[in-house]
């Protein structure tokens, strides 16, 4: 269409994008293109396009990503989860109405590294089972997870269906429950492989969660490193008087609005 002065053209573009979203032609995670590509697609100037996109960005419908493969994307929804909870990610997603899926990238039995042995309280020469997976919510990559388990506690784990909830599997087959968990959270940048698995540009911020899970008796059985897409994460800490009184309290109760945690 021919462009005219004023806001009518920008409003028309905005409505066209909303119709694409409503019809399902555009879904969470879809890329609309760069500013130039979108201006050509809708036959408007780049300044008019920017005017059309601003309200959609403020409303959390669209987001801009920089770097290779960047542009404007349909923003993915958030998944709510309490920090350090005992629910596995599939159970949390199911409880909040999201579709969960898992892709197994690899699994192996190998000697524990020094840091792994210390975290899991293993003797020298002990082995661990390592499981690497990509987790999905509503068809979009959510996290890249690497979990290690003391092989003595999980015999024949490699023969089990590792695409399912690991916490449910560990409970049902080995009687292991994450009654005590400790998580440390940092922000890192995605390398090429991580970016590829999570469908984000290289260098994108990721939330790195290192977790140790233990039984009620204090036996550690899982050490994991999970990388979550930072564009789908919001962390809210909630402090209570009871948590402040605990000698071992670190950050009190928290809510992670995206599947922090394994399982």
N, C-alpha and C positions, 0 to 999 in steps of 0.2 A: 504494500500500500504506500501511497505517497505520504511523506512526513510533513506535518504542519507545525507551527509554533504553538507553545502552550503545553498543558499537561494531558490533553486528550489522547495523544498518541502513546505516551508512557502508560496511561491507564489501560489502553487497549492491549498493549503488550503484557501488562500485568495480568489482565483477565485471561488472555490466551494461555499464559503459563499456568494459572490456576486451573483452567479447564483441562490442561494436559495432566495435572496432578490428580484432579478429581476423577478423570476417566481411567486412571491407571497407566496411561501412556508414559508417565514419568513416575518412578518409584524411588524410595529411599536409597541413596547411594548413587543414583544415576548422574552422569555428567552432562550438563547442558552445553558446555563448551567454553572457550575463552570469550572475552569481551568482544573481540573482533568477529569471531565465528557467530556469536549470538546476534550481533548487530546485523550481519549479513542474513542470517536466518529469518529475522523478523523485519528486515528491510527498514531499519531505522538508524539514526546516528548513534554513536557510542555514548554521547551525553544523554540522549533520550533513554537508551537502554539502562544506563546507570540509574536514572530517575525511576525507572520501572522496577529495578531490582532492590533498591534501598528498603522499601516497606517489607518486602518478602524476607530480606535478610534480618531486619529488626524483629520480625515475627518468628524467627527461627526456622523458617521454611527452607531457605537456601543458605549456602555458605560458600565462601571463596577459599580456594587452596592455592598456594604458590608452589613454584618448582616445576620440574618436569612432570607432565601429566596433570598439571593443575588446571584451574578454571573455576566455573561455578557448578556446584553440585546440589542435589536435593539432600537436605540434612537428614541423617538417620535418627530415629528415635532413641531415647535413653532407656536403659533397663535398670530398675532400682534393685539394690541389694545392700544389706547391712554388712559392714566391714567385719571380717573374721567370723562370719556366720558359718554354721555347720551344713547348711544346704549346699549341694553341688550346683554348678551353673545350670544344667538342664532343668533341675527342679525349680530353681529361681525363675528361669525364663518361662517355664510352663505356668508357674503361679501368677506371673504378671502378664500372661496373654501373649507371649512372644514365642515364635517357633525356633527351637534350638537344633543345631546340627553340629557334627564333629567330623573332621577329616584327620585320619591318622597319618602322620608324616614318617614316623619311624619308631622302632622300639629295639632295645639292645640290652644285653647283660654285660657289664664291664666293671673293672676295678673302680672303687670310689676314689675321687680326688681328695686331697688333704682337707680342703674346706668342707666338702661334702661329708667326709668322715667325722669331722668335728661337729657339724650341725646335727648329724644323725647319731652321734655317739657310737661310732663303729670302731671295731678293732682294726689294726693295720692289716691290710690284705683283704678286707671284706669287699664284697661286690654289691652293686646296686643295679636295679632295673630302671633304665631311662626310657621315658615315653614322651614323644614330641607330637603335639597336635595343634591344629587350627580350630578355633571355636567360632561358630556362626550364630547370629541372631537375626531372624527374619531374612535369611539368605545373604547377609552381609558379613564379611570377616569382622570378628570382634576382638579376638586375642590369639596370640601365638604362645603356647604353653610348653614348658619343658619341666617334667616332674621326675624325681628320682625317689626310689623306694628301696630299703634294705632287702636284698634278695632273700635273706633268711626268714623274713617275716611274710614274704609273698611268694612261696614256691609255685612255679608254673604260671606266674602272672603273664608271661609272654604268650601263653596259649589261650588266654582269656579274650573276650571281645572288648578291645580297648577303645572302641568308638563310643561306648556308652558312658554313663556317669561313673567315674572312677571311685568316687566316695561310696556310691551305692554298691559297686562291685566289691570294694574292700570290706565293706560292712557285711555283705551277704556271704562272701566266700572265706574271708580271713578274720572276721570279727573285729576289724579295725575301724574305730570311729574317731573323727577329729574333735575330741572333747576340749582340747586346748590348742589354740592356734596363735601364732605371732606373725605379723606381717610388717614388712618395711617397704615404704613407697618412695620411689625416686622418679624423676623425669629424664628420659634419654632420647636420642635421635635415632630414627630407623636407618639401619644400613640397607644395602641393596636387597639382600635376601629377605630381611624382615619386611621391607616395604613391598616386595613382590607378594609375599604370603598374605599381607594385610590389606593389599590394594590401596596403598597410599604412596605419595611421592617420597623418594629417598630423602632423608633428613627430617621427615615429619616427626613431631613430638609424640612420644609413646609413654604411657604410664607403666613403669617397671615395678612389679610387685614380687618381692621375695617372701616366701611363706614357709614356715615349719609347722607341721601339724603333729600332734601327739595324742596318745590315749589318755584316759582319765588318770591312769597310773603314772603318766609322765614319760612314756616311751615314745620317742619321735619315730614316725614311720613315713613321713613325706617331707621332702625339700623341693620346692618348686620355684621357678622363675617364669612369671607370666608377663607378657607385653600386651598392653591394651591400647587400642586406638584412642589417643587423647581427645579427638574430636567427638567422642561419644562418652566422655567421662565427666562426671561432676562429683566431687567429694564434699560431704557435709559432716563435720564433727559435732557430736552432741555430748556435752559434758554433764554428768549427774553428780550429786553429792556422794552417792555410794561409790562411784568410780573414782572420785577424788580421794576418798578415804583409803582405797586399796593401795598397799605399799608398792605393788607392782604395776599400778595403773600408768599407762604411757600417754594415750590420747583419748581416753574414755570411749564411749560408744560412738560409732560412726555409720554413715549411710553412704554407700557407693552407688551412684546411679549409672551402673553398667556392670556386667558380670564380673566383678572382682572375685577371685577364688577359683579353685579347680573343681574336680568332681565330675 
